[in-house]
Amino acid sequence: MSMISNLKSTVLAAATVAVTCAVAQAEPVKIGVAAEPYPPFASLDSSGQWVGWEIDVINAVCAAAELDCVITPVAWDGIIPSLTGQQVDAIMASMSITEERLKTIDFSDPYYNTPAVIVADKSMDIEATPESLAGKVVGIQASTIHQAYAQEHFKDSELRVYQTQDEANQDLFAGRIDATQADSIAMADFVGSDAGGCCEIKGAVANDEAILGKGVGAGVRKGDSDVLAALNKGIAAILADGTHAEITSKYFTTSIYSE
């Protein structure tokens, strides 16, 4: 009886380990997105569901990489600490790959790349240059490449910092600031809306790769090679099979990916 009992115990222990491993492997990958709306990339619809180009890309990348992903909203100014603190497993929130961020986290291959632009009222004679913006009030979103760029290049402008780009857009519409700097695609969506009908894109700022980065990628914790490899696999797959282009065509008239 003792040998049979020991055998049963061994089998039960092995089964318990197998179930535990299966549960661990089934843990969803938490993809951090900015809690603040950033259309057309990510925002909540009327039913409380996350929608947008980047949400569709996240779902496609996860499907191609065979990952069970969960969209996890986090305040933008705390999104990197949420990753390093293990509240999320990756960030896919229009985060540019920059030298400064690479000191703290790793990045996947880029999945989109668009220029930064200046937007102002149609009546204003403004160009996307430090000289033209001298003396002007320029709104930028906090903790973004646009804030870093403006602080470095627009030293003769008055910079007004907002927690969200939507707040900057509202103040631009209301005439409380002269211009704002943000991503070209997000601003194209704004100027094409009723609220942004007052304004137009004045041009792209001069490239500064050290600040503006090398495109947008998925942020992962340093050394998390499994998640990084899986996301790179998914990104490569949707670029190769046309899924990326198909998703893009639903939102934009031109490609927003360049190698």
N, C-alpha and C positions, 0 to 999 in steps of 0.2 A: 504493500500500500504506500510505503514511504517513497519508493521510486516513482510510482504513478503520480503521487501528489507533487513530487518535485518536478516531474515532466509537465504536469498541468500548470504549475507555477511558472515554469520557464516559458511555456507557450503563451500564457496570459501576459507575462511581462513583455515578451516580444511583440505581441499584438498591441499592447498599450503604447510601446515605443513607436510602432508603425503608425498608429492613429495620431499620436502626438506629432510626428513628423509630417503627416499628411495635412494636419490642421495648420502647422507652421508654414508649410509650403503654400497653403491656400490663403495666407494673409494678403489682403489687398494692398496694392501699391498706392499710397496717398499722393496724388498729384496736386501740389499747391498752386492755386490761382489767386490773383488779387481780388479781395472781397469787393473793392470798388469797381463800378462799371467802367468798361473800356471798350465800347462798341467801335467797330464791328467784330472785335476779337473775342471779347467775353463779357457777358452781362446776363442778368436775370430776366426771364420773360414774365408775362403776367401770371403764369402759373407757378412761378418760383423755381423754374428749371434753368440751369446754366446753358446758354446758347451762344453761338458765334463761330467765327472762323477758327479760332484757336481751340475752342472746345471740340469742334469736329476733328481737328488735326490730332488732338490728344486721344480721342476715341479711336481714330484710325491707327495711330502709332501703337497704342496699347494692344489693339486687335492683331496687328501685324507681328508684334513682339510676343503675343500670347501671354499678356499680362492682364490680371484682374485689377483695373484701376478705379479709384474713387476720387472724384473732384472734391478738393478740400479748400474752401476759401479762407484766406488769411489776409489781414491788413497789410498793405504793400510795405509800409515802413518796418514791418516785423517779419517779412517773408523769409529772408535769409536766416535770421535767428531761429525761425520755426523749422528750417531744414537742418541746421547744425544741431538744434536741440531735439531732433528726431520726432517732431510733431507731424512732419510730412516727409516723404521719401524722395521727392523731386519737385522742382519748380518749373512750370510751363506757363509763364505769365508775361510774354513779350519782354523777357529779360535779355539784354544785350551781353554778349561775351566780351568783358573788358579785363584789362590787366589788373585793375584794382580788385574786382570780384574774384578773379582767379587766385588771388592770395588766400581766399577763404573757402571757396568751393570749386568743384570741377564742373565742366560743361560738356554736353553732348555736341555732336556736329550741328551746324546751324540748320534751322528749318524755315527761316525767312530772313530777309535782309532788305530794309528800306531806308531811305535817307531821312534826316531830321530837317524840318522846315519851319519857317517863320510864317505866322498867320496874323493878319491885321485887318482893320476895316478897309473896305474897298476904296474909300475916299482918301486914305492916307498914302502918301508917297514914301513908302518904306521898302528897303531892300534887305536881304538876309545877310547883312554885313555889320561888323562892329561899328563902322563909321556911321552908317545910316541909322543904327539903333541908339547911338549916343544921345543921352538926355531923355530917352524914352523909358516908359515903365513896361517891363517885360515880365510876364507871368510864366512860371515854370512849376512843374510838379516836384514835390520833395523826394529826395532819395532816388533820383533818376539820373540817367546820363545827360539829360537836358539841363538839369540843375548844375551838374559838374561842368558841362560845356559853357553855359552862360556865365558861371562864376569865373571861368578861365578866359573867355573871349569877349564878354560884354562888360568890361570893367567900368565903362563910362555910362552904363545904363543903370536904372534903378530896378533891382530884381525883387519881384514879389513872389513868395513861395507858397504853394497850395498843397494840401494833402492829396487832392485828386485833380486830374486834368479837367474833369467836368466843372469843377469850381473855377478854374482858370478860364475856361470857355465862357462860363456864365458872366464873369467879370469883364471879359472882352466884349461880349454882346452888350453889356450894360455901360460900356465906355469907361470903366474904372481902371483899365490898363490899356496900353497902346498896342501890345502885341503879345503873342505867346509862341513858344517853341515846343514842338512835339513831333511824334512820328507822322510821316507824310500820309500814310493810309488812314490812321485815326483822324487826322485833320481833314482829309478829303471827305470822310464821312460827316464830319461836323459842318463844313462849309456847304455841303449838299443838303443839309437839314434846314428846317424853318428857322431854328434858333441861330444857325450859322450863316443865314442868307446875307447878313450884313457884311460878311468878311470873305477874304480870299487868301490863297496861299501866295506869299510874296516871293518864295524861292527857297531852295535848299541851302543850308549853312555849309561853309567850307568843311571838308572832311578832316577830322582829327581822330584817327583810328585808336590812339591811346585812350581817348575818352569815349568816343562813340562806339568803339568795339568792332567786332568782326561778324556782325549779324546776331540773330537771336537764337539761343540754344536752350536746352533743358538743363537746369542746374541740379547737381547731385552732390552729396556729401563727399569730401575728400576720401579717396580710397574705396568708395562703394562701386567696385568694378562690375559687379553683377548687374546692378540697375543701369549703370552707364552703358554697358555692352548691349543690354536688352533694348534700351531707348535708341541707341545708334542703329541697331538692327531694324527697329520699327521705322525710323526716319528714312533710312536707305530704301526700305521696301516700298513705302508709299511714294517716294520720289521716283523710283524705278518703274512701278506698275501704273503710274498715272493717277493714283488716288489723290495725291497732293494737288495736282493740276485741276482735277475734277472738283475738289472742295473749293479751291481758289476761285474757279469760274462762277461759283454760286454767289460770291461776295464782291469780287473785283473784276475789272475789265482787262487787267494785265497781270502778268506773273509778279509775285512778290518774293520770289526766290532767285538768287544768283549765286554762283559758286565763287 
